[in-house]
């Protein structure tokens, strides 16, 4: 019993799955009885191919592996595609490369009993192992597909029945200027499900700091859902230093969308991730300014969608949100994050945002402004959010 307790501590029981898992823009049907392990830089889970398992994410630097393990069976590891992993297919083994399903560049390595697949369109790299025969592995790999784009605005959302597999999440969230330390994120995870990350923009006040591809992977491995936000040029009638003009609105919006998507990709945020544009409050009674904002948001929405991501908007209920809701003949963002600091954590009961605006799990409400909170011994300056909306 003592030995069993020690082993349980070192090698905690994984999640068992008999359904689809979504990762890195892929839909992976998991065979019944397989284990699913979520890896990351801080993960101690051992990546091993002697058991039926699906491993998601890059393996941690401090794996707790058994002292002795022998043999191979059907197992799969999927991680983000990097220059190093891509080289395993396109470089060293390019002479044996082939195409197949899922769509990508396949390489069979019979000496290692492995099949490796580079999938640039999903930013994913797959390594599959097998025992005596590759047939079982090939059957599992053939069922992996690229996720379809998110539903169009107004279309019914498909429910997976499991919160962490949805494009949306419901619960408490927060936003803060800097990416917190990983220790703080781990401590705060007990009380929150979602956190904002400012990924770029000329009006972003805080630099990247800790924010990186590895930071994103680490907090996602903790179970966090993220609200990626881009802070570009602001309304011409706002109080900010960098503004677009009525004449530059379309070009500035397209440039912002391109930069935001580029930043998202560098951070490992895959296609179909929502990106919220932070449009701070402005004087909406100026019609020239109001029309410039609507032109900007229309162009932002169209370009982000064209680049394969989900357009969102953050703004005040007294300016940007109200103007967008009333506008006719423009493309509106799929998801909305509205600010109303009334301290009421209900995204559906706000008097300024009727329930018919952005229905169907596409809302986040920022209901309390800048203040300090302490969770698990770590104190941060935050805004509070009530989330029932699109996240990563």
Legacy VTK file of the C-alpha trace (Angstrom):
# vtk DataFile Version 3.0
C-alpha trace
ASCII
DATASET POLYDATA
POINTS 392 float
0.000 0.000 0.000
2.845 2.373 0.775
4.410 1.716 -2.646
1.049 2.249 -4.349
0.643 5.578 -2.581
4.092 6.737 -3.649
3.435 5.736 -7.268
0.073 7.510 -7.242
1.791 10.696 -6.098
4.545 10.494 -8.701
2.285 9.367 -11.545
-1.223 10.786 -10.985
-4.146 9.118 -12.743
-4.809 10.693 -16.135
-8.125 11.621 -17.691
-9.796 8.777 -19.555
-11.674 9.729 -22.694
-13.937 8.056 -25.230
-14.839 11.153 -27.217
-13.353 13.849 -29.429
-10.564 16.044 -28.123
-9.706 19.386 -29.759
-6.139 20.638 -29.794
-4.066 22.959 -32.012
-6.900 23.303 -34.536
-7.387 19.533 -34.795
-10.246 17.214 -33.887
-8.813 13.973 -32.504
-11.216 11.051 -31.952
-9.759 9.228 -28.956
-10.226 5.433 -28.959
-12.135 4.100 -25.975
-9.828 3.189 -23.117
-6.991 5.483 -24.173
-5.531 7.909 -21.665
-5.325 11.643 -22.457
-2.411 13.594 -20.978
-2.079 17.387 -21.191
1.595 18.342 -21.182
3.383 21.666 -20.862
6.692 23.248 -19.797
5.929 22.661 -16.112
4.383 19.232 -16.607
6.022 16.271 -14.876
3.986 13.670 -16.787
6.185 11.108 -18.553
5.810 10.950 -22.335
6.041 7.236 -23.090
4.953 5.009 -25.963
4.525 1.718 -24.117
0.857 2.392 -23.312
-2.212 3.476 -25.299
-2.303 7.232 -24.772
-2.774 10.596 -26.441
-0.304 13.279 -25.330
-1.128 16.937 -26.030
1.458 19.709 -25.859
5.239 19.887 -25.519
6.742 17.562 -22.937
7.956 19.182 -19.732
11.638 19.503 -18.871
11.231 17.566 -15.616
9.394 14.381 -16.576
8.928 11.841 -13.795
9.505 8.639 -15.752
9.904 5.106 -14.425
13.453 3.842 -14.087
12.829 1.038 -16.573
10.249 0.801 -19.379
10.404 -1.418 -22.458
8.252 -1.840 -25.556
6.026 0.154 -27.874
2.346 0.146 -28.699
-0.102 2.448 -30.458
0.200 5.944 -28.959
0.163 9.510 -30.271
1.889 12.761 -29.292
0.640 16.060 -30.763
2.474 19.321 -30.162
2.813 22.728 -31.841
4.846 22.693 -35.039
8.242 24.350 -34.541
11.257 24.713 -36.848
12.899 21.869 -34.945
9.991 19.431 -35.214
9.273 20.441 -38.799
12.886 19.602 -39.689
12.278 15.992 -38.677
9.964 15.718 -41.668
11.032 18.306 -44.214
14.753 17.988 -43.589
16.252 14.784 -42.281
13.597 12.462 -43.663
12.333 14.425 -46.669
13.303 11.639 -49.040
10.661 9.366 -47.554
7.938 11.992 -47.193
4.420 11.417 -48.505
1.002 12.993 -48.201
-1.923 11.391 -46.449
-4.811 11.849 -44.044
-4.900 13.930 -41.949
-3.643 16.399 -44.580
0.046 17.025 -44.066
3.491 15.675 -44.790
3.869 12.108 -43.530
7.118 10.284 -42.833
7.267 6.609 -41.877
10.239 5.520 -39.782
10.084 1.705 -39.564
13.320 1.520 -37.591
11.739 3.499 -34.754
8.192 2.163 -35.342
6.958 5.731 -35.759
4.926 7.846 -38.170
5.537 11.596 -38.080
3.248 14.183 -39.636
3.882 17.916 -40.097
0.652 19.916 -40.531
1.518 23.559 -41.270
-2.129 24.506 -41.842
-2.885 23.636 -38.215
0.552 24.459 -36.803
0.736 20.909 -35.444
3.316 18.114 -35.365
2.177 14.526 -34.771
4.328 11.602 -33.673
2.648 8.199 -33.622
4.165 4.971 -32.343
3.191 1.351 -32.963
4.136 -2.159 -31.915
4.272 -5.064 -34.377
2.065 -3.457 -37.022
1.324 0.142 -38.040
-2.238 -0.637 -39.122
-3.925 0.321 -35.843
-1.960 3.577 -35.675
-2.840 4.428 -39.287
-6.535 3.920 -38.546
-6.384 6.308 -35.599
-4.371 8.907 -37.528
-6.752 8.736 -40.495
-9.625 9.908 -38.278
-7.859 13.126 -37.208
-9.277 16.154 -39.010
-8.764 19.907 -39.062
-11.439 21.718 -37.045
-14.029 23.542 -39.159
-14.262 27.330 -38.823
-16.484 28.652 -36.022
-20.193 29.082 -36.788
-21.318 32.281 -38.457
-22.852 34.988 -36.301
-26.349 33.962 -35.291
-25.778 30.257 -36.001
-26.394 27.729 -33.239
-23.329 26.774 -31.210
-22.509 23.085 -31.056
-22.236 21.846 -27.489
-19.638 19.230 -26.695
-20.973 18.613 -23.213
-17.491 19.185 -21.761
-16.613 22.763 -20.831
-12.930 22.660 -21.698
-13.646 21.401 -25.240
-15.945 24.315 -26.133
-15.022 27.491 -27.925
-16.811 29.312 -25.119
-16.679 29.104 -21.357
-18.825 30.330 -18.470
-17.364 31.538 -15.171
-15.255 34.165 -13.447
-12.464 35.932 -15.292
-10.048 38.782 -14.789
-7.805 41.066 -16.791
-4.574 42.736 -15.798
-1.932 44.726 -17.674
1.061 42.376 -17.338
1.088 38.608 -17.775
1.320 37.362 -14.158
3.931 34.879 -13.015
3.158 31.204 -13.555
3.072 30.721 -9.772
0.431 33.431 -9.487
-1.585 31.924 -12.335
-1.466 28.539 -10.647
-2.645 30.032 -7.354
-5.440 32.058 -8.970
-6.698 29.133 -11.031
-8.669 27.870 -8.034
-10.973 30.894 -8.207
-11.049 31.828 -11.916
-11.540 30.071 -15.232
-10.475 32.791 -17.708
-7.872 35.542 -17.949
-7.225 38.278 -20.462
-3.866 38.587 -22.224
-2.886 41.745 -24.095
-1.067 40.413 -27.139
-0.038 43.667 -28.866
-0.977 47.004 -30.406
0.382 50.560 -30.510
-1.844 51.578 -27.590
-0.941 48.660 -25.318
0.507 50.181 -22.137
2.411 47.130 -20.843
5.086 45.286 -22.857
5.205 41.525 -23.312
7.066 40.907 -20.059
6.447 37.248 -19.240
4.065 36.770 -22.156
5.464 34.207 -24.595
4.614 31.043 -26.465
5.803 29.014 -23.459
3.764 31.134 -21.016
0.614 30.553 -23.072
1.280 26.815 -23.206
1.942 26.660 -19.466
-1.234 28.445 -18.378
-3.326 26.471 -20.866
-1.905 23.302 -19.311
-3.178 24.589 -15.946
-6.679 24.725 -17.413
-6.884 28.469 -18.036
-9.048 29.821 -20.856
-7.607 32.987 -22.374
-9.110 36.219 -23.763
-6.534 37.489 -26.307
-6.844 41.270 -26.721
-5.207 43.708 -29.125
-4.961 47.431 -28.271
-4.426 49.342 -31.507
-5.147 52.951 -32.531
-8.172 54.504 -30.876
-11.199 56.564 -31.950
-10.464 60.055 -33.330
-12.679 61.634 -30.655
-11.146 59.706 -27.752
-8.628 60.964 -25.183
-5.770 58.714 -26.321
-2.434 59.516 -27.936
-2.544 57.237 -30.964
-5.728 57.579 -32.992
-6.985 56.639 -36.429
-8.747 59.256 -38.524
-11.896 59.045 -40.666
-9.622 58.811 -43.707
-7.226 56.221 -42.253
-9.779 54.005 -40.450
-9.955 51.241 -43.069
-6.215 50.966 -43.660
-5.405 51.200 -39.958
-7.951 48.483 -39.129
-6.570 46.107 -41.751
-3.018 46.699 -40.548
-4.090 46.119 -36.939
-5.840 42.871 -37.870
-2.791 41.581 -39.734
-0.480 42.445 -36.831
-2.858 40.963 -34.242
-3.108 37.666 -36.099
0.664 37.590 -36.580
1.179 38.116 -32.866
-1.382 35.430 -32.047
0.417 32.921 -34.245
3.785 33.684 -32.646
2.239 33.067 -29.232
0.856 29.690 -30.304
-2.771 30.829 -30.493
-4.100 28.747 -33.345
-6.608 29.531 -36.070
-10.214 30.098 -34.977
-8.986 31.752 -31.776
-11.003 34.868 -30.850
-9.069 38.143 -30.813
-10.768 41.095 -29.112
-9.999 44.615 -30.283
-9.839 47.046 -27.351
-11.785 50.140 -28.469
-11.767 52.420 -25.444
-14.633 54.808 -24.670
-15.093 57.827 -26.938
-17.516 60.727 -27.461
-20.193 58.966 -29.477
-22.263 62.110 -30.084
-19.753 63.217 -32.727
-21.235 61.646 -35.917
-17.985 61.859 -37.901
-16.119 60.065 -35.147
-18.876 57.496 -34.701
-18.862 56.618 -38.406
-15.057 56.326 -38.355
-15.291 53.836 -35.477
-17.886 51.768 -37.324
-15.756 51.780 -40.484
-12.754 50.665 -38.426
-14.610 47.828 -36.678
-16.159 46.670 -39.961
-12.720 46.453 -41.611
-11.172 44.797 -38.522
-13.940 42.188 -38.487
-13.641 41.346 -42.159
-9.846 41.079 -42.131
-9.605 38.981 -38.945
-12.165 36.545 -40.347
-10.326 36.378 -43.663
-7.139 35.468 -41.785
-8.859 32.540 -40.055
-9.449 33.979 -36.576
-12.611 35.040 -34.739
-13.145 38.817 -34.492
-14.206 40.238 -31.126
-14.579 43.721 -29.698
-14.081 45.207 -26.250
-15.691 48.573 -25.559
-17.897 50.560 -23.214
-21.655 50.057 -23.099
-22.050 53.832 -23.460
-20.083 54.162 -26.712
-18.686 51.363 -28.868
-21.089 48.597 -27.861
-24.169 50.755 -28.284
-23.023 52.122 -31.644
-22.205 48.673 -32.996
-25.524 47.207 -31.899
-27.458 50.014 -33.618
-25.385 50.015 -36.816
-26.823 48.711 -40.084
-25.014 47.416 -43.127
-21.663 46.595 -41.491
-19.878 43.414 -40.484
-20.122 43.027 -36.730
-17.680 41.096 -34.538
-18.667 37.563 -33.630
-18.027 38.076 -29.904
-18.340 41.057 -27.585
-16.674 42.042 -24.305
-18.407 45.030 -22.783
-17.401 47.268 -19.899
-20.001 48.379 -17.362
-18.597 48.808 -13.869
-21.848 48.325 -11.965
-20.423 45.436 -9.895
-23.135 43.118 -11.213
-21.476 39.911 -12.487
-24.197 38.971 -14.960
-23.432 39.298 -18.691
-27.116 38.750 -19.523
-28.845 41.111 -17.090
-27.200 44.394 -18.081
-29.713 47.179 -18.761
-27.552 48.644 -21.531
-27.081 45.373 -23.434
-30.391 43.647 -24.275
-30.391 39.867 -24.443
-30.924 39.944 -28.199
-27.498 41.523 -28.745
-24.782 38.892 -29.313
-26.775 35.902 -28.005
-25.519 32.348 -27.645
-22.419 32.306 -25.406
-20.751 35.275 -27.123
-20.539 37.739 -24.216
-18.058 38.809 -21.581
-18.892 41.574 -19.114
-16.230 43.615 -17.320
-18.226 44.549 -14.236
-15.625 45.966 -11.822
-12.670 48.220 -12.562
-9.110 48.522 -11.308
-8.585 47.153 -7.790
-6.394 44.679 -5.913
-7.287 41.103 -5.103
-5.290 38.372 -3.376
-5.691 34.667 -4.124
-3.409 31.893 -2.924
-1.011 34.456 -1.447
-0.538 36.412 -4.710
-1.869 39.961 -5.131
-2.693 41.486 -8.531
-4.312 44.667 -9.805
-7.250 43.499 -11.905
-10.614 44.186 -13.482
-13.293 41.544 -12.898
-15.109 39.802 -15.744
-18.205 37.623 -15.933
-17.629 35.257 -18.842
-20.151 33.503 -21.033
-18.301 33.969 -24.260
-15.670 32.983 -26.777
-12.205 32.328 -25.368
-9.151 30.269 -26.304
LINES 1 393
392 0 1 2 3 4 5 6 7 8 9 10 11 12 13 14 15 16 17 18 19 20 21 22 23 24 25 26 27 28 29 30 31 32 33 34 35 36 37 38 39 40 41 42 43 44 45 46 47 48 49 50 51 52 53 54 55 56 57 58 59 60 61 62 63 64 65 66 67 68 69 70 71 72 73 74 75 76 77 78 79 80 81 82 83 84 85 86 87 88 89 90 91 92 93 94 95 96 97 98 99 100 101 102 103 104 105 106 107 108 109 110 111 112 113 114 115 116 117 118 119 120 121 122 123 124 125 126 127 128 129 130 131 132 133 134 135 136 137 138 139 140 141 142 143 144 145 146 147 148 149 150 151 152 153 154 155 156 157 158 159 160 161 162 163 164 165 166 167 168 169 170 171 172 173 174 175 176 177 178 179 180 181 182 183 184 185 186 187 188 189 190 191 192 193 194 195 196 197 198 199 200 201 202 203 204 205 206 207 208 209 210 211 212 213 214 215 216 217 218 219 220 221 222 223 224 225 226 227 228 229 230 231 232 233 234 235 236 237 238 239 240 241 242 243 244 245 246 247 248 249 250 251 252 253 254 255 256 257 258 259 260 261 262 263 264 265 266 267 268 269 270 271 272 273 274 275 276 277 278 279 280 281 282 283 284 285 286 287 288 289 290 291 292 293 294 295 296 297 298 299 300 301 302 303 304 305 306 307 308 309 310 311 312 313 314 315 316 317 318 319 320 321 322 323 324 325 326 327 328 329 330 331 332 333 334 335 336 337 338 339 340 341 342 343 344 345 346 347 348 349 350 351 352 353 354 355 356 357 358 359 360 361 362 363 364 365 366 367 368 369 370 371 372 373 374 375 376 377 378 379 380 381 382 383 384 385 386 387 388 389 390 391
